[in-house]
């Protein structure tokens, strides 16, 4: 595939400019796509922003405790946001990996 060829070509550049992947992306749901996610994170600004948003959302979610009603509501909002961003990352990677027809 064209993506594989491009990613292989850029592999040398990636090693020169290693940016640490946010730890929040090391989840089972992304395990199958770890290499693609790592490469896209380094070369695709839109994908990096999506991943950074996911990471921030996941970090905020982990900080909220169920001490007050406001905290519970915020936690629910971040749970929903995190799930939506997770799905968007998987959709993004699937589209680039398998083509636009895969759901």
DSSP file (Angstrom, degrees, kcal/mol; ACC not computed):
  #  RESIDUE AA STRUCTURE BP1 BP2  ACC     N-H-->O    O-->H-N    N-H-->O    O-->H-N    TCO  KAPPA ALPHA  PHI   PSI    X-CA   Y-CA   Z-CA
    1    1 A X     >        0   0    0      0, 0.0     4,-2.0     0, 0.0     5,-0.2   0.000 360.0 360.0 360.0 155.3    0.0    0.0    0.0
    2    2 A X  H  >  +     0   0    0      1,-0.2     4,-2.7     2,-0.2     5,-0.2   0.892 360.0  55.0 -62.0 -41.1    1.0    3.6   -0.6
    3    3 A X  H  > S+     0   0    0      1,-0.2     4,-3.0    93,-0.2     5,-0.2   0.922 107.3  50.2 -59.9 -44.1    0.8    4.4    3.1
    4    4 A X  H  > S+     0   0    0      1,-0.2     4,-2.3     2,-0.2    -1,-0.2   0.907 111.8  48.4 -62.1 -41.6    3.2    1.5    4.0
    5    5 A X  H  X S+     0   0    0     -4,-2.0     4,-2.3     2,-0.2    -2,-0.2   0.929 113.8  45.6 -63.7 -46.6    5.7    2.8    1.4
    6    6 A X  H  X S+     0   0    0     -4,-2.7     4,-2.1     1,-0.2    -2,-0.2   0.924 113.9  49.1 -62.9 -45.1    5.5    6.3    2.6
    7    7 A X  H  X S+     0   0    0     -4,-3.0     4,-0.7    -5,-0.2    -1,-0.2   0.877 110.9  50.3 -64.7 -36.8    5.8    5.3    6.2
    8    8 A X  H >< S+     0   0    0     -4,-2.3     3,-0.7    -5,-0.2     4,-0.5   0.921 110.5  49.8 -65.5 -43.5    8.8    3.1    5.5
    9    9 A X  H >< S+     0   0    0     -4,-2.3     3,-0.6     1,-0.2     4,-0.4   0.883 112.8  46.7 -60.2 -39.8   10.5    5.9    3.6
   10   10 A X  H 3X S+     0   0    0     -4,-2.1     4,-2.4     1,-0.2     3,-0.4   0.583  86.0  93.7 -81.5  -9.8    9.9    8.3    6.5
   11   11 A X  H <X S+     0   0    0     -4,-0.7     4,-1.8    -3,-0.7    -1,-0.2   0.870  83.8  51.8 -52.8 -41.9   11.1    5.8    9.1
   12   12 A X  H <> S+     0   0    0     -3,-0.6     4,-1.0    -4,-0.5    -1,-0.3   0.900 110.3  48.3 -62.9 -40.5   14.6    7.2    9.0
   13   13 A X  H  > S+     0   0    0     -3,-0.4     4,-1.5    -4,-0.4     3,-0.4   0.876 106.3  58.5 -66.3 -36.9   13.3   10.7    9.6
   14   14 A X  H  < S+     0   0    0     -4,-2.4     3,-0.3     1,-0.2    -1,-0.2   0.914 101.7  53.5 -59.5 -44.0   11.2    9.5   12.4
   15   15 A X  H >< S+     0   0    0     -4,-1.8     3,-0.6     1,-0.2    -1,-0.2   0.814 107.8  52.2 -62.8 -28.8   14.2    8.2   14.3
   16   16 A X  H 3< S+     0   0    0     -4,-1.0    -1,-0.2    -3,-0.4    -2,-0.2   0.835 118.6  34.2 -74.8 -32.1   15.9   11.6   14.0
   17   17 A X  T 3< S+     0   0    0     -4,-1.5    -1,-0.2    -3,-0.3    -2,-0.2  -0.293  79.2 176.1-120.2  47.1   12.9   13.5   15.4
   18   18 A X    <   -     0   0    0     -3,-0.6     2,-0.5     1,-0.0    -3,-0.1  -0.336   7.5-170.9 -59.2 121.5   11.5   11.2   18.0
   19   19 A X        -     0   0    0     -2,-0.1     2,-0.2    -5,-0.1    -2,-0.1  -0.953  31.8-109.1-109.8 134.1    8.6   12.8   19.9
   20   20 A X        -     0   0    0     -2,-0.5     2,-0.3     1,-0.1     3,-0.0  -0.436  28.2-127.4 -67.5 131.6    7.4   10.8   22.8
   21   21 A X        -     0   0    0     -2,-0.2    -1,-0.1     1,-0.1     5,-0.1  -0.605  34.9-101.5 -73.8 133.6    4.0    9.2   22.3
   22   22 A X    >   -     0   0    0     -2,-0.3     3,-2.2     1,-0.2     4,-0.2  -0.326  25.3-128.3 -57.3 134.7    1.6   10.2   25.1
   23   23 A X  G >  S+     0   0    0      1,-0.3     3,-2.0     2,-0.2    -1,-0.2   0.776 103.8  73.0 -55.8 -27.8    1.3    7.2   27.6
   24   24 A X  G 3  S+     0   0    0      1,-0.3    -1,-0.3    27,-0.1    -2,-0.1   0.719  88.0  63.0 -61.9 -19.2   -2.5    7.4   27.3
   25   25 A X  G <  S+     0   0    0     -3,-2.2     2,-1.6     1,-0.2    -1,-0.3   0.529  77.7  89.9 -84.1  -5.1   -2.2    5.9   23.8
   26   26 A X    <   +     0   0    0     -3,-2.0     2,-0.3    -4,-0.2    -1,-0.2  -0.476  62.5 128.4 -88.9  65.3   -0.7    2.7   25.2
   27   27 A X  S >> S-     0   0    0     -2,-1.6     3,-1.6     1,-0.1     4,-0.6  -0.840  72.3-111.5-120.5 158.6   -4.1    1.0   25.6
   28   28 A X  G >4 S+     0   0    0     -2,-0.3     3,-1.1     1,-0.3     4,-0.5   0.835 113.2  63.9 -57.1 -35.9   -5.3   -2.4   24.5
   29   29 A X  G 34 S+     0   0    0      1,-0.3    -1,-0.3     2,-0.1     3,-0.1   0.763 110.7  37.9 -62.1 -24.4   -7.8   -0.8   22.0
   30   30 A X  G X4 S+     0   0    0     -3,-1.6     3,-1.5     1,-0.1    -1,-0.3   0.423  86.2 101.5-104.2  -1.0   -4.8    0.7   20.1
   31   31 A X  G X< S+     0   0    0     -3,-1.1     3,-1.3    -4,-0.6     4,-0.2   0.861  78.9  54.8 -55.5 -41.3   -2.4   -2.3   20.4
   32   32 A X  G 3  S+     0   0    0     -4,-0.5    -1,-0.3     1,-0.3     3,-0.2   0.755 115.7  39.7 -63.5 -24.3   -3.0   -3.6   16.9
   33   33 A X  G <> S+     0   0    0     -3,-1.5     4,-3.3     1,-0.1     5,-0.3   0.168  77.1 120.7-111.5  15.9   -2.1   -0.2   15.5
   34   34 A X  H <> S+     0   0    0     -3,-1.3     4,-2.6     1,-0.2     5,-0.2   0.883  77.9  44.3 -53.1 -48.1    0.8    0.7   17.7
   35   35 A X  H  > S+     0   0    0     -4,-0.2     4,-2.2     2,-0.2    -1,-0.2   0.922 116.4  46.2 -65.5 -43.9    3.4    1.1   14.9
   36   36 A X  H  > S+     0   0    0      2,-0.2     4,-3.1     1,-0.2     5,-0.3   0.919 113.1  50.1 -64.4 -43.4    1.0    3.1   12.7
   37   37 A X  H  X S+     0   0    0     -4,-3.3     4,-2.6     1,-0.2    -2,-0.2   0.923 109.5  51.7 -61.1 -44.8    0.0    5.3   15.6
   38   38 A X  H  X S+     0   0    0     -4,-2.6     4,-1.0    -5,-0.3    -1,-0.2   0.925 114.7  42.2 -57.5 -45.7    3.6    6.0   16.5
   39   39 A X  H >X S+     0   0    0     -4,-2.2     4,-1.5     2,-0.2     3,-0.5   0.932 114.7  48.7 -70.2 -45.8    4.5    7.0   12.9
   40   40 A X  H 3X S+     0   0    0     -4,-3.1     4,-2.7     1,-0.2     8,-0.3   0.884 106.0  59.0 -61.5 -37.5    1.3    9.0   12.3
   41   41 A X  H 3< S+     0   0    0     -4,-2.6    -1,-0.2    -5,-0.3    -2,-0.2   0.849 109.8  44.3 -59.1 -33.5    1.8   10.9   15.6
   42   42 A X  H << S+     0   0    0     -4,-1.0    -1,-0.2    -3,-0.5    -2,-0.2   0.776 125.4  27.9 -82.8 -27.2    5.2   12.0   14.3
   43   43 A X  H  < S+     0   0    0     -4,-1.5     2,-0.6    -3,-0.2    -2,-0.2   0.594 106.6  68.8-114.6 -12.2    4.3   13.1   10.8
   44   44 A X     X  -     0   0    0     -4,-2.7     4,-2.7    -5,-0.2     5,-0.2  -0.909  54.0-166.8-119.2 108.3    0.6   14.1   10.8
   45   45 A X  H  > S+     0   0    0     -2,-0.6     4,-2.4     1,-0.2     5,-0.2   0.880  90.9  50.2 -60.3 -41.0   -0.3   17.3   12.7
   46   46 A X  H  > S+     0   0    0      2,-0.2     4,-2.1     1,-0.2    -1,-0.2   0.919 112.9  46.1 -64.6 -43.1   -4.0   16.6   12.7
   47   47 A X  H  > S+     0   0    0      2,-0.2     4,-2.7     1,-0.2    -2,-0.2   0.905 111.5  52.1 -66.1 -40.7   -3.5   13.1   14.0
   48   48 A X  H  X S+     0   0    0     -4,-2.7     4,-2.8    -8,-0.3    -2,-0.2   0.914 109.6  49.5 -61.3 -42.7   -1.1   14.4   16.7
   49   49 A X  H  X S+     0   0    0     -4,-2.4     4,-2.4     2,-0.2    -1,-0.2   0.905 110.8  50.3 -63.2 -41.1   -3.7   17.0   17.8
   50   50 A X  H  X S+     0   0    0     -4,-2.1     4,-2.2     2,-0.2    -2,-0.2   0.928 113.0  46.0 -61.1 -45.8   -6.3   14.3   18.0
   51   51 A X  H  X S+     0   0    0     -4,-2.7     4,-2.7     2,-0.2    -2,-0.2   0.887 111.7  51.3 -65.4 -39.7   -4.1   12.0   20.0
   52   52 A X  H  X S+     0   0    0     -4,-2.8     4,-2.6     2,-0.2    -1,-0.2   0.894 109.8  50.1 -65.8 -39.1   -3.1   14.9   22.3
   53   53 A X  H  X S+     0   0    0     -4,-2.4     4,-2.6     2,-0.2    -2,-0.2   0.919 111.5  48.9 -62.4 -43.0   -6.7   15.8   22.9
   54   54 A X  H  X S+     0   0    0     -4,-2.2     4,-2.6     2,-0.2    -2,-0.2   0.929 111.8  48.8 -60.5 -46.3   -7.4   12.1   23.7
   55   55 A X  H  X S+     0   0    0     -4,-2.7     4,-2.3     2,-0.2    -2,-0.2   0.914 112.4  47.5 -61.7 -44.7   -4.5   12.0   26.1
   56   56 A X  H  X S+     0   0    0     -4,-2.6     4,-2.6     2,-0.2     5,-0.2   0.918 112.4  49.7 -63.2 -44.0   -5.6   15.2   27.8
   57   57 A X  H  X S+     0   0    0     -4,-2.6     4,-2.4     1,-0.2    -2,-0.2   0.917 111.8  48.2 -61.3 -43.6   -9.1   14.0   28.2
   58   58 A X  H  X S+     0   0    0     -4,-2.6     4,-1.9     2,-0.2    -1,-0.2   0.885 111.1  51.2 -65.1 -39.0   -8.0   10.7   29.6
   59   59 A X  H  X S+     0   0    0     -4,-2.3     4,-1.0     2,-0.2    -2,-0.2   0.924 111.6  46.6 -64.2 -45.4   -5.7   12.5   32.1
   60   60 A X  H >X S+     0   0    0     -4,-2.6     4,-1.2     1,-0.2     3,-0.5   0.898 109.4  55.5 -63.3 -40.1   -8.5   14.8   33.3
   61   61 A X  H 3< S+     0   0    0     -4,-2.4     3,-0.5     1,-0.2    -1,-0.2   0.901 105.8  51.3 -59.1 -41.9  -10.8   11.8   33.6
   62   62 A X  H 3< S+     0   0    0     -4,-1.9    -1,-0.2     1,-0.2    -2,-0.2   0.752 106.4  56.3 -68.4 -23.9   -8.4   10.0   35.9
   63   63 A X  H << S+     0   0    0     -4,-1.0     2,-0.3    -3,-0.5    -1,-0.2   0.763  85.9  94.0 -79.8 -26.3   -8.1   13.1   38.1
   64   64 A X     <  -     0   0    0     -4,-1.2     2,-0.3    -3,-0.5     7,-0.0  -0.516  55.1-168.0 -77.4 130.1  -11.8   13.4   38.9
   65   65 A X    >   -     0   0    0     -2,-0.3     2,-0.9     0, 0.0     3,-0.5  -0.745  33.4-112.8-106.8 161.4  -13.1   11.8   42.0
   66   66 A X  T 3  S+     0   0    0     -2,-0.3     3,-0.1     1,-0.2    -2,-0.0  -0.238  76.9 119.8 -89.2  47.3  -16.8   11.2   42.8
   67   67 A X  T 3  S+     0   0    0     -2,-0.9     2,-0.3     1,-0.1    -1,-0.2   0.799  75.3  19.4 -82.8 -29.9  -16.8   13.7   45.7
   68   68 A X  S <> S-     0   0    0     -3,-0.5     4,-2.2     1,-0.1     5,-0.1  -0.904  77.7-110.9-137.2 165.6  -19.4   16.1   44.4
   69   69 A X  H  > S+     0   0    0     -2,-0.3     4,-2.5     1,-0.2     5,-0.2   0.891 118.9  53.9 -62.0 -40.7  -22.1   16.2   41.9
   70   70 A X  H  > S+     0   0    0      1,-0.2     4,-2.6     2,-0.2    -1,-0.2   0.920 108.4  49.1 -61.4 -43.8  -20.1   18.6   39.8
   71   71 A X  H  > S+     0   0    0      1,-0.2     4,-2.6     2,-0.2    -1,-0.2   0.893 110.6  51.4 -62.4 -39.4  -17.1   16.2   39.8
   72   72 A X  H  X S+     0   0    0     -4,-2.2     4,-2.3     2,-0.2    -2,-0.2   0.921 110.9  47.6 -63.8 -43.4  -19.5   13.4   38.8
   73   73 A X  H  X S+     0   0    0     -4,-2.5     4,-2.4     2,-0.2    -2,-0.2   0.925 113.2  47.7 -64.4 -44.5  -20.9   15.4   35.9
   74   74 A X  H  X S+     0   0    0     -4,-2.6     4,-2.7     1,-0.2     5,-0.2   0.907 110.2  52.9 -62.4 -41.0  -17.4   16.4   34.7
   75   75 A X  H  X S+     0   0    0     -4,-2.6     4,-2.4     1,-0.2    -1,-0.2   0.920 109.3  48.7 -61.1 -43.2  -16.2   12.8   35.0
   76   76 A X  H  X S+     0   0    0     -4,-2.3     4,-2.4     2,-0.2    -1,-0.2   0.911 111.0  51.0 -61.9 -42.6  -19.1   11.7   32.8
   77   77 A X  H  X S+     0   0    0     -4,-2.4     4,-2.5     1,-0.2    -2,-0.2   0.920 112.2  45.9 -61.8 -43.9  -18.4   14.4   30.2
   78   78 A X  H  X S+     0   0    0     -4,-2.7     4,-2.8     2,-0.2    -1,-0.2   0.848 109.6  55.1 -70.0 -32.7  -14.7   13.3   30.1
   79   79 A X  H  X S+     0   0    0     -4,-2.4     4,-2.3    -5,-0.2    -2,-0.2   0.940 111.6  44.4 -61.3 -46.4  -15.7    9.7   29.8
   80   80 A X  H  X S+     0   0    0     -4,-2.4     4,-2.3     2,-0.2    -2,-0.2   0.920 114.6  48.5 -64.3 -44.4  -17.8   10.5   26.8
   81   81 A X  H  X S+     0   0    0     -4,-2.5     4,-2.7     2,-0.2     5,-0.2   0.920 110.8  50.8 -62.2 -44.4  -15.2   12.7   25.3
   82   82 A X  H  X S+     0   0    0     -4,-2.8     4,-2.5     1,-0.2    -1,-0.2   0.916 111.3  47.8 -60.8 -44.7  -12.5   10.1   25.8
   83   83 A X  H  X S+     0   0    0     -4,-2.3     4,-2.2     2,-0.2    -1,-0.2   0.899 112.3  49.5 -64.3 -40.3  -14.6    7.4   24.1
   84   84 A X  H  X S+     0   0    0     -4,-2.3     4,-2.1     2,-0.2    -2,-0.2   0.916 113.2  46.1 -64.4 -42.9  -15.4    9.6   21.2
   85   85 A X  H  X S+     0   0    0     -4,-2.7     4,-2.5     2,-0.2    -2,-0.2   0.882 110.0  54.1 -68.2 -38.0  -11.8   10.5   20.7
   86   86 A X  H  X S+     0   0    0     -4,-2.5     4,-2.3    -5,-0.2    -2,-0.2   0.935 110.4  46.9 -58.8 -46.6  -10.8    6.9   21.0
   87   87 A X  H  X S+     0   0    0     -4,-2.2     4,-2.7     1,-0.2    -2,-0.2   0.895 110.8  52.4 -62.8 -40.5  -13.2    6.0   18.2
   88   88 A X  H  X S+     0   0    0     -4,-2.1     4,-2.4     2,-0.2    -1,-0.2   0.896 108.9  49.7 -64.5 -40.3  -12.0    8.8   16.1
   89   89 A X  H  X S+     0   0    0     -4,-2.5     4,-2.6     2,-0.2     5,-0.2   0.939 112.9  46.8 -62.3 -47.1   -8.4    7.7   16.4
   90   90 A X  H  X S+     0   0    0     -4,-2.3     4,-2.8     1,-0.2     5,-0.2   0.905 112.7  49.4 -63.5 -41.1   -9.3    4.1   15.5
   91   91 A X  H  X S+     0   0    0     -4,-2.7     4,-2.5     2,-0.2    -1,-0.2   0.916 111.4  50.2 -61.4 -43.3  -11.4    5.4   12.5
   92   92 A X  H  X S+     0   0    0     -4,-2.4     4,-1.9     2,-0.2    -2,-0.2   0.938 114.5  42.8 -60.4 -49.9   -8.5    7.5   11.4
   93   93 A X  H  X S+     0   0    0     -4,-2.6     4,-2.4     1,-0.2     5,-0.2   0.911 114.3  50.7 -66.9 -43.1   -6.0    4.7   11.5
   94   94 A X  H  X>S+     0   0    0     -4,-2.8     4,-3.3    -5,-0.2     5,-0.6   0.907 108.7  52.2 -61.3 -42.0   -8.4    2.2    9.9
   95   95 A X  H  X5S+     0   0    0     -4,-2.5     4,-1.2     1,-0.2    -1,-0.2   0.912 115.3  40.9 -62.2 -42.7   -9.1    4.5    7.1
   96   96 A X  H  <5S+     0   0    0     -4,-1.9   -93,-0.2    -5,-0.2    -1,-0.2   0.823 122.2  41.4 -74.5 -31.0   -5.4    5.0    6.3
   97   97 A X  H  <5S+     0   0    0     -4,-2.4    -2,-0.2    -5,-0.2    -3,-0.2   0.905 132.3  17.3 -83.1 -44.1   -4.6    1.4    6.9
   98   98 A X  H  <5S-     0   0    0     -4,-3.3     3,-0.2     1,-0.3    -3,-0.2   0.487 110.3-103.2-112.2  -5.7   -7.5   -0.4    5.2
   99   99 A X    ><< -     0   0    0     -4,-1.2     3,-1.1    -5,-0.6    -1,-0.3  -0.231  43.6 -67.5 100.2 167.0   -9.0    2.2    3.0
  100  100 A X  T 3  S+     0   0    0      1,-0.2    -1,-0.1    -2,-0.1    -5,-0.1   0.633 121.1  66.9 -71.0 -14.7  -12.1    4.4    3.3
  101  101 A X  T 3  S+     0   0    0     -3,-0.2     2,-0.3    -6,-0.1    -1,-0.2   0.626  77.8  95.8 -84.1 -11.9  -14.6    1.5    2.9
  102  102 A X    <         0   0    0     -3,-1.1    -4,-0.1    -8,-0.1    -3,-0.1  -0.620 360.0 360.0 -81.9 136.2  -13.7   -0.2    6.2
  103  103 A X              0   0    0     -2,-0.3    -1,-0.1    -9,-0.0    -8,-0.1   0.366 360.0 360.0-110.5 360.0  -16.0    0.6    9.2
